[in-house]
Amino acid sequence: MSAEITGVTANSPAAKCGIKSGDILEAINGHKISDVLDYMYYSSENTVTLLLKRDKKHLMLKIRKSEYDDIGLEFNTFLMDKKQSCCNKCVFCFIDQMPEGMRETLYFKDDDARLSFLQGNYVTLTNLKQEDIDRIIEMKLNINISVHTTNPELRCKMMNNRFAGEKIDYLRQLSRAGISMNCQIVLCPGLNDGDELRRTLTDLGNLMPNISSVAIVPVGLTKFREGLYPLTMFDKEGAGKTIDIIEEFQQKFLSGYGTRLVFPSDEFYLKAERPLPEADFYEEYPQYENGVGMMRSLYDEFFSALEAEENENIRRDISIATGAAAYDMISELARAAENKFGLRCRVYKIINHFFGETITVTGLLTAGDIISQLEGKELGTELLLSKSMIIHDGDLFLDDYTISDVEKKLGVKLRFAENDGGSLLDAILGK
């Protein structure tokens, strides 16, 4: 394969040796270039020799640079080709549970191993062939894997892919090669929980020390499941039993490897009505982005930042809108800020009518639900929202309302906080 160069960074090594937009990159140091991974890996050396094609003629150019410095080429897409879409139809897939009529990009299911290395996405391995595994091993690339179960037959059933079971062998190949893997398991009652979960955790433990961490998250079910596989939510008892199984394995792993390795998401503790563990339970928060320890981290960061602030009277009247899962904690944090600074901070629980009341996380709230439930309420001078409600740091909520739309509907200015305690306190204080 080859890739058309669409731009050259000014004053870069590539610009200095005369490479132009429109040139075709065919090889680096004798290796054919098919995508961004090849480009990054083979161009990392001090000396790189590029094979280019310009106006039907081939050029060979040599570049000397510092190791790992980018040579300065730009391409039409970040990956230098198209994203790979998912070939599974998992029984728990959230995208299959979305209503019709939303913007097209929200329905795209990516399952691209390159995005695992570059952006931390999780992949199922079903898109990969043996040559892809060989390349991962050659390049020594760490990878994030959606495992769900190590039972081959059950994996095929859960992913609706007859090849999903045999791909588990890739885990063993990667482990033998010393590749570090973070794993996630979406747990579905009656399918991969209970004894099946024990089997999966036993199998992953046998791949140590090359399994870095495992996150276990409960299946999320929206109201749009007509015609889909019949699934149920975890109840209090089921969530508690799952935590007990995980803690049993944590003790084994802690004793054998010095790490708990496997962690339940915060939602399990909320469903089981058990207190969140302390910070040291989560070690270095390796599965934070999967909702593991996110609430504990937010809580501790907030009170640490609060303690560092000087006592002063702050005349400020604001509100916070949050999802049902975080409501009790956010209310506690708001009361602490009110008590220290004398400000007014209301907290409103927003019920997710758009996806269904079973979806309780703040990041999946829509502007429509926020507007309908806050119209006519006392909001003060600002309404604080989590930045996770906005798509890709842009201006749109999930239901295509803009920030300006919401401000006009509610007659209040919006302020967004990052998902950390210090940012939340700054937003409350108006910093």
QUIDA-V477150 format. One record per residue. N is the residue number from 0. RES is the residue in one letter. PHI is phi in whole degrees, -180 to 180 (999 if undefined). OMEGA is omega in radians with two decimals (999 if undefined). BURIAL is b if it has 16 or more other ideal C-beta (glycine too) atoms within 10 Angstrom, else e. Layout:
{{N RES PHI OMEGA BURIAL} {N RES PHI OMEGA BURIAL}}
This chain:
{{0 M 999 3.10 e} {1 S -148 -3.10 e} {2 A -139 3.10 b} {3 E -77 3.10 e} {4 I -83 -3.09 b} {5 T -102 3.13 e} {6 G -168 3.10 e} {7 V -131 -3.11 b} {8 T -64 -3.13 e} {9 A -58 3.09 e} {10 N 64 3.10 e} {11 S -80 3.05 b} {12 P -54 3.14 b} {13 A -65 3.13 b} {14 A -66 -3.09 b} {15 K -68 3.12 e} {16 C -98 2.95 b} {17 G 92 3.09 e} {18 I -70 -3.04 b} {19 K -122 2.97 e} {20 S -60 -3.09 e} {21 G 102 3.04 e} {22 D -65 3.12 b} {23 I -107 3.08 b} {24 L -87 -3.10 b} {25 E -109 -3.09 b} {26 A -157 3.01 b} {27 I -128 -3.11 b} {28 N 51 3.07 e} {29 G 85 -3.13 e} {30 H -103 3.09 e} {31 K -65 -3.08 e} {32 I -109 -3.12 b} {33 S -110 -3.10 e} {34 D -162 -3.04 b} {35 V -65 3.13 b} {36 L -66 3.06 b} {37 D -59 -3.11 b} {38 Y -60 -3.10 b} {39 M -67 -3.05 b} {40 Y -70 -3.04 b} {41 Y -81 3.11 b} {42 S -95 -3.06 b} {43 S -81 -3.07 b} {44 E -76 -3.14 e} {45 N -65 3.14 e} {46 T -121 3.12 e} {47 V -126 3.09 b} {48 T -110 -3.07 e} {49 L -102 2.97 b} {50 L -100 -3.10 b} {51 L -117 3.01 b} {52 K -123 -3.13 e} {53 R -137 3.13 e} {54 D 52 3.08 e} {55 K 69 3.09 e} {56 K -113 3.12 e} {57 H -93 3.10 e} {58 L -124 3.05 b} {59 M -117 -3.11 e} {60 L -124 3.14 e} {61 K -111 3.14 e} {62 I -122 3.01 b} {63 R -111 -3.05 e} {64 K -158 3.03 b} {65 S -74 -3.11 e} {66 E -58 3.12 e} {67 Y 74 3.05 e} {68 D -66 3.11 e} {69 D -72 -3.13 e} {70 I -81 2.99 b} {71 G 102 3.12 b} {72 L -98 3.09 b} {73 E -120 -3.08 e} {74 F -129 -3.02 b} {75 N -64 3.11 e} {76 T -130 -3.13 e} {77 F -58 -3.10 e} {78 L -88 -3.06 b} {79 M 72 2.95 b} {80 D -158 -3.07 e} {81 K -78 3.01 e} {82 K -66 3.07 e} {83 Q -88 -3.13 b} {84 S -91 -3.08 e} {85 C -73 3.13 b} {86 C -104 3.12 e} {87 N -98 2.95 b} {88 K -135 -3.04 e} {89 C -60 -3.09 b} {90 V -66 -3.09 b} {91 F -108 -3.02 b} {92 C -56 -3.11 b} {93 F -71 -3.09 b} {94 I -64 3.08 e} {95 D -69 -3.12 b} {96 Q -103 3.14 b} {97 M -94 3.14 b} {98 P -72 3.07 e} {99 E -75 3.00 e} {100 G 93 3.09 e} {101 M -87 -3.08 e} {102 R -64 -2.96 e} {103 E -58 -3.07 e} {104 T -63 -3.13 e} {105 L -73 -3.11 e} {106 Y -98 -3.11 e} {107 F -78 3.09 e} {108 K -102 3.10 b} {109 D -92 3.06 b} {110 D -145 -2.96 b} {111 D -111 -3.09 b} {112 A -59 -3.14 b} {113 R -65 3.10 b} {114 L -74 3.03 b} {115 S -67 -3.13 b} {116 F -71 -2.98 b} {117 L -90 -3.04 e} {118 Q -130 3.10 e} {119 G 86 3.11 e} {120 N -64 3.09 b} {121 Y -99 -3.11 b} {122 V -126 -3.07 b} {123 T -91 -3.10 b} {124 L 81 -3.06 b} {125 T -72 3.08 b} {126 N -84 -2.99 b} {127 L -93 3.02 b} {128 K -111 -3.10 e} {129 Q -60 3.13 e} {130 E -66 3.07 e} {131 D -69 3.09 e} {132 I -64 3.12 b} {133 D -61 3.14 e} {134 R -68 3.08 b} {135 I -58 -3.13 b} {136 I -67 3.14 e} {137 E -61 -3.09 e} {138 M -84 3.13 e} {139 K 57 -3.09 e} {140 L -96 3.02 b} {141 N -74 -3.02 e} {142 I -146 3.08 b} {143 N -107 -2.96 b} {144 I -124 2.98 b} {145 S -85 -3.04 b} {146 V -89 3.12 b} {147 H 72 3.03 b} {148 T -163 3.05 b} {149 T -103 3.02 b} {150 N -80 -3.02 b} {151 P -55 -3.10 e} {152 E -66 3.14 e} {153 L -67 3.12 b} {154 R -63 3.08 b} {155 C -60 -3.13 b} {156 K -67 -3.07 b} {157 M -70 -3.11 b} {158 M -99 -3.09 b} {159 N 52 -3.13 e} {160 N -143 -3.04 b} {161 R -69 3.12 e} {162 F -97 -3.02 e} {163 A -63 -3.11 b} {164 G -68 -3.10 b} {165 E -69 -3.13 e} {166 K -70 3.08 b} {167 I -60 3.11 b} {168 D -61 3.10 e} {169 Y -62 3.08 b} {170 L -58 -3.12 b} {171 R -68 3.10 e} {172 Q -62 -3.13 e} {173 L -65 3.12 b} {174 S -64 3.13 b} {175 R -61 -3.13 e} {176 A -86 3.11 e} {177 G 80 3.12 e} {178 I -80 -3.14 b} {179 S -83 -3.08 b} {180 M -130 2.88 b} {181 N -96 -3.07 b} {182 C -125 3.02 b} {183 Q -133 3.12 b} {184 I -131 2.97 b} {185 V -87 -3.00 b} {186 L -96 -3.12 b} {187 C -117 3.14 b} {188 P -54 3.11 b} {189 G 84 3.13 e} {190 L -115 -3.04 b} {191 N -118 3.09 b} {192 D -96 3.07 b} {193 G 58 -3.10 e} {194 D -64 3.10 e} {195 E -66 3.08 b} {196 L -65 3.08 b} {197 R -58 3.12 e} {198 R -62 -3.12 e} {199 T -62 -3.12 b} {200 L -68 3.06 b} {201 T -63 -3.13 e} {202 D -64 3.13 b} {203 L -68 3.09 b} {204 G -62 3.12 b} {205 N -70 3.11 e} {206 L -95 3.09 b} {207 M -64 0.21 e} {208 P -95 -3.01 e} {209 N -93 2.89 b} {210 I -90 -3.06 b} {211 S -81 -3.13 b} {212 S -167 3.10 b} {213 V -135 3.05 b} {214 A -104 3.07 b} {215 I -119 -3.09 b} {216 V -124 3.13 b} {217 P -76 3.11 b} {218 V -59 3.06 b} {219 G -105 -3.07 b} {220 L -120 3.07 b} {221 T -93 3.12 b} {222 K -83 -3.08 e} {223 F -102 -3.07 e} {224 R -121 -3.14 e} {225 E -61 3.12 e} {226 G 83 -3.14 e} {227 L -96 -3.13 e} {228 Y -57 -3.10 b} {229 P -71 3.12 e} {230 L -124 3.07 b} {231 T -123 3.09 e} {232 M -86 2.98 e} {233 F -72 3.00 b} {234 D -98 -3.10 e} {235 K -58 -3.11 e} {236 E -66 -3.12 e} {237 G -64 3.11 b} {238 A -65 3.12 b} {239 G -64 3.11 b} {240 K -63 3.12 b} {241 T -66 3.09 b} {242 I -59 -3.13 b} {243 D -62 3.11 e} {244 I -63 -3.12 b} {245 I -62 -3.12 b} {246 E -65 3.07 e} {247 E -60 3.14 e} {248 F -73 3.11 b} {249 Q -58 3.13 b} {250 Q -65 3.10 e} {251 K -64 -3.10 e} {252 F -68 3.14 b} {253 L -63 3.13 e} {254 S -70 -3.05 e} {255 G -87 -3.00 e} {256 Y -128 3.13 e} {257 G 79 3.09 e} {258 T -144 3.07 b} {259 R -71 3.01 b} {260 L 68 -3.02 b} {261 V -113 -3.03 b} {262 F -136 3.02 b} {263 P -80 3.10 b} {264 S -71 -3.12 b} {265 D -56 -3.05 b} {266 E -61 3.11 b} {267 F -63 -3.14 b} {268 Y -68 3.10 b} {269 L -65 -3.14 b} {270 K -67 -3.13 b} {271 A -80 -3.10 b} {272 E 57 3.09 e} {273 R -113 3.13 e} {274 P -66 3.08 e} {275 L -67 3.08 b} {276 P -64 3.08 b} {277 E -74 -3.00 e} {278 A -59 -3.06 e} {279 D -67 3.07 e} {280 F -60 -3.05 e} {281 Y -87 3.13 b} {282 E 54 -3.14 b} {283 E -102 -3.11 e} {284 Y 52 -3.08 e} {285 P -69 -3.09 b} {286 Q -119 -3.11 b} {287 Y -56 -3.07 b} {288 E -68 3.06 e} {289 N -94 3.11 b} {290 G 79 3.14 b} {291 V -101 -3.14 b} {292 G 85 -3.09 b} {293 M -63 -3.11 b} {294 M -74 3.07 b} {295 R -61 3.14 b} {296 S -62 3.12 b} {297 L -58 -3.12 b} {298 Y -62 -3.09 b} {299 D -66 3.13 e} {300 E -63 -3.11 b} {301 F -63 -3.08 b} {302 F -71 3.03 e} {303 S -66 3.11 e} {304 A -67 3.14 b} {305 L -63 -3.14 b} {306 E -64 -3.10 e} {307 A -77 -3.13 e} {308 E -81 3.07 e} {309 E -74 3.07 e} {310 N -67 3.07 e} {311 E -158 3.12 e} {312 N -85 -3.10 e} {313 I -116 3.13 e} {314 R -84 -3.07 e} {315 R -150 -3.09 b} {316 D -131 -3.02 e} {317 I -138 3.07 b} {318 S -139 3.05 b} {319 I -127 3.00 b} {320 A -114 -3.07 b} {321 T -144 3.10 b} {322 G -74 -3.07 b} {323 A -64 -3.07 b} {324 A -63 -3.06 b} {325 A -95 -2.98 b} {326 Y -57 -3.08 b} {327 D -62 -3.14 e} {328 M -67 -3.13 b} {329 I -62 3.09 b} {330 S -62 3.11 b} {331 E -63 3.13 e} {332 L -66 3.13 b} {333 A -63 3.13 b} {334 R -64 3.13 e} {335 A -64 3.11 b} {336 A -67 3.11 b} {337 E -62 -3.09 b} {338 N -65 -3.09 e} {339 K -82 -2.98 b} {340 F -113 3.13 b} {341 G 74 3.13 e} {342 L -83 3.11 b} {343 R -114 -3.12 b} {344 C -140 3.08 b} {345 R -80 3.06 b} {346 V -125 -3.13 b} {347 Y -115 3.05 b} {348 K -85 3.12 b} {349 I -101 3.09 b} {350 I -84 -3.08 e} {351 N -84 3.07 b} {352 H -79 -3.08 e} {353 F -64 3.14 b} {354 F -93 -3.08 b} {355 G 121 -3.02 b} {356 E -68 3.09 e} {357 T -74 3.09 e} {358 I -93 -2.97 b} {359 T -116 -3.09 b} {360 V -76 -3.08 b} {361 T -67 -3.06 b} {362 G -66 3.14 e} {363 L -107 3.03 b} {364 L -77 3.11 b} {365 T -107 3.10 b} {366 A -62 -3.14 b} {367 G -59 3.11 b} {368 D -67 3.11 b} {369 I -62 -3.12 b} {370 I -64 -3.04 b} {371 S -64 -3.08 e} {372 Q -94 -3.14 b} {373 L -113 3.12 b} {374 E -58 3.12 e} {375 G 84 3.13 e} {376 K -87 3.04 e} {377 E -74 -3.08 e} {378 L -119 -3.11 b} {379 G 76 -3.07 b} {380 T -91 3.14 e} {381 E -147 3.00 b} {382 L -114 -3.13 b} {383 L -92 3.12 b} {384 L -132 3.05 b} {385 S -77 3.12 b} {386 K -65 3.13 e} {387 S -66 3.10 b} {388 M -76 -3.07 b} {389 I -97 -3.06 b} {390 I -77 3.00 e} {391 H 50 3.09 e} {392 D 57 -3.14 e} {393 G -97 -3.04 e} {394 D -124 -3.00 e} {395 L -111 2.92 b} {396 F -81 -3.10 b} {397 L -58 -3.09 b} {398 D -96 3.00 b} {399 D 74 2.93 e} {400 Y -70 3.02 b} {401 T -92 3.06 e} {402 I -58 3.13 b} {403 S -62 3.11 e} {404 D -58 -3.09 b} {405 V -67 3.13 b} {406 E -61 3.14 e} {407 K -69 -3.12 e} {408 K -66 -3.06 b} {409 L -97 3.13 b} {410 G 67 -3.12 e} {411 V -146 3.10 b} {412 K -78 3.08 e} {413 L -94 3.00 b} {414 R -129 -3.09 b} {415 F -111 3.11 b} {416 A -114 3.00 b} {417 E -67 -3.08 e} {418 N -85 3.01 b} {419 D -145 -3.02 e} {420 G -64 3.12 b} {421 G -64 3.11 b} {422 S -66 3.12 b} {423 L -64 3.13 b} {424 L -64 3.09 b} {425 D -58 3.14 b} {426 A -66 3.12 b} {427 I -63 -3.11 b} {428 L -82 3.11 b} {429 G 83 -3.14 e} {430 K -79 999 e}}
